[in-house]
């Protein structure tokens, strides 16, 4: 298991009151190790996160590129 620490997040708005988010995270594992990484995750209308075994459906390529571009513009997602 892992506890996820969210460092940065972008979203491109709501879809039926749900928001698809792109996050920069640190995954803290039970064995004391940690790894940096990124994830897509849905945020419910109440603001809580929808954990779905580490997967979030990305509706289309445009959404993928829009979210990664927003993160790049915010300065935390660079290649």
Order of alpha helices (4+ residues) and beta strands (2+ residues): beta-beta-beta-beta-alpha
